[in-house]
Amino acid sequence: MLKTLKRLWPSHCLRWHSLESIGCLRVIWAAQSDFSKEHTGKGFATYLVELRPSFIDGQIDRALTSGTKNGYLFIIAPGIPDSSGHITKYTATATPETFEKTGFRSLFADESGIYSLHGRESPRICFRSTTTIELDPS
């Protein structure tokens, strides 16, 4: 029984980290939504560290805004500003620090949803992914 648990534990941890990374992308999504409402002249944040004021509100933690949490690397990238200079689009990615050690799935989010990636695929492939998990702030 103990050998079975030891054998199963790593895969359960990897699944848990993947699930937590979905939660972290939801938090980034919510913080980005608040940020864009508070910074109407700018739009969305261009760096995770810009979301740190949400830390005070309890919405986002320092580990996540540092870019590393639970074995995943988190990055946000702004879209091209519109003609007024507002950033109206962004992408956020969550990638395992070490595939098959800290996670087995990369994830991608934008201002409208989360798209699941499997294996070692790049965030660019995610645009063509058909596996979608809608974000729900409630």
C-alpha positions as CSV (number, residue, x, y, z in Angstrom):
1,M,0.0,0.0,0.0
2,L,2.8,2.5,0.9
3,K,4.6,1.7,-2.3
4,T,1.4,2.4,-4.3
5,L,1.0,5.8,-2.5
6,K,4.6,6.8,-3.2
7,R,4.1,5.9,-6.8
8,L,0.9,7.9,-7.1
9,W,2.0,10.9,-5.1
10,P,4.1,12.6,-7.7
11,S,1.4,12.5,-10.4
12,H,-1.2,13.8,-8.0
13,C,1.2,16.6,-7.1
14,L,1.7,17.5,-10.7
15,R,-2.1,17.5,-11.3
16,W,-2.5,19.7,-8.2
17,H,0.1,22.2,-9.5
18,S,-1.7,22.3,-12.9
19,L,-5.0,23.0,-11.2
20,E,-3.4,25.6,-9.0
21,S,-1.9,27.3,-12.1
22,I,-5.4,27.6,-13.5
23,G,-6.5,29.3,-10.3
24,C,-3.5,31.6,-10.5
25,L,-4.4,32.5,-14.1
26,R,-7.9,33.3,-12.9
27,V,-6.4,35.6,-10.2
28,I,-4.3,37.3,-12.8
29,W,-7.4,37.7,-15.0
30,A,-9.4,39.3,-12.2
31,A,-6.5,41.6,-11.2
32,Q,-6.0,42.6,-14.8
33,S,-9.7,43.5,-15.0
34,D,-9.5,45.6,-11.9
35,F,-6.2,47.2,-13.1
36,S,-7.7,48.2,-16.5
37,K,-10.7,49.8,-14.7
38,E,-8.4,51.8,-12.4
39,H,-6.0,52.8,-15.2
40,T,-8.3,53.8,-17.9
41,G,-5.5,55.8,-19.7
42,K,-3.3,52.7,-19.9
43,G,-5.5,49.6,-20.1
44,F,-4.1,46.3,-18.9
45,A,-0.8,45.9,-16.9
46,T,2.3,45.0,-18.9
47,Y,4.1,43.3,-16.1
48,L,3.0,41.1,-13.2
49,V,4.7,43.4,-10.7
50,E,2.2,46.2,-11.7
51,L,-0.6,44.0,-10.2
52,R,1.0,44.2,-6.8
53,P,-1.4,46.8,-5.5
54,S,-4.0,44.1,-5.7
55,F,-1.9,42.3,-3.1
56,I,-3.0,44.8,-0.5
57,D,-6.6,44.0,-1.4
58,G,-5.8,40.3,-0.9
59,Q,-6.5,39.6,-4.6
60,I,-3.0,38.5,-5.7
61,D,0.0,37.4,-3.7
62,R,3.7,38.4,-4.0
63,A,4.8,35.0,-5.1
64,L,2.5,35.2,-8.1
65,T,3.5,38.7,-9.0
66,S,7.2,37.6,-8.8
67,G,6.4,35.2,-11.7
68,T,7.1,31.9,-9.9
69,K,4.6,30.0,-7.8
70,N,4.1,26.3,-7.1
71,G,6.6,25.1,-9.6
72,Y,5.2,27.2,-12.5
73,L,6.5,30.3,-14.2
74,F,3.9,33.0,-14.9
75,I,4.4,35.7,-17.5
76,I,2.1,38.4,-18.9
77,A,2.7,40.0,-22.3
78,P,0.8,43.1,-23.5
79,G,-0.9,43.2,-26.8
80,I,-0.1,46.0,-29.3
81,P,-1.5,49.3,-28.0
82,D,-4.5,50.7,-29.9
83,S,-4.3,54.1,-31.7
84,S,-4.9,55.8,-28.3
85,G,-2.0,53.9,-26.7
86,H,-4.3,51.8,-24.6
87,I,-3.4,48.1,-24.0
88,T,-6.7,46.3,-24.8
89,K,-5.3,42.8,-25.0
90,Y,-2.8,40.7,-23.1
91,T,-1.7,37.1,-22.7
92,A,-0.7,35.3,-19.6
93,T,1.1,32.0,-19.6
94,A,1.8,29.4,-16.9
95,T,4.6,27.0,-17.7
96,P,6.1,24.3,-15.5
97,E,9.6,25.2,-14.3
98,T,10.6,21.7,-15.2
99,F,8.3,19.6,-17.3
100,E,7.2,16.3,-15.7
101,K,8.8,17.4,-12.4
102,T,6.8,20.5,-11.3
103,G,4.0,20.1,-13.9
104,F,3.0,18.5,-17.1
105,R,0.8,21.1,-18.7
106,S,1.3,24.6,-19.9
107,L,-1.6,27.0,-19.8
108,F,-2.5,30.2,-21.6
109,A,-5.0,32.9,-20.8
110,D,-6.0,36.1,-22.4
111,E,-8.5,38.8,-21.5
112,S,-11.3,36.4,-22.4
113,G,-10.5,32.9,-21.3
114,I,-8.1,30.0,-20.5
115,Y,-6.9,27.5,-23.1
116,S,-5.3,24.3,-22.0
117,L,-2.0,23.1,-23.5
118,H,-0.6,19.6,-23.2
119,G,3.0,18.6,-23.0
120,R,5.7,21.0,-24.0
121,E,3.8,23.1,-26.5
122,S,4.5,26.8,-26.8
123,P,1.9,29.4,-25.9
124,R,1.7,30.3,-29.6
125,I,0.2,26.9,-30.3
126,C,-2.5,27.7,-27.7
127,F,-4.2,30.1,-30.1
128,R,-5.1,27.1,-32.2
129,S,-6.1,24.9,-29.2
130,T,-9.6,23.7,-29.0
131,T,-9.6,22.9,-25.2
132,T,-11.1,26.0,-23.5
133,I,-11.9,26.6,-19.9
134,E,-13.9,29.8,-19.5
135,L,-12.9,32.1,-16.7
136,D,-15.6,33.0,-14.2
137,P,-14.8,35.7,-11.7
138,S,-17.6,34.7,-9.3
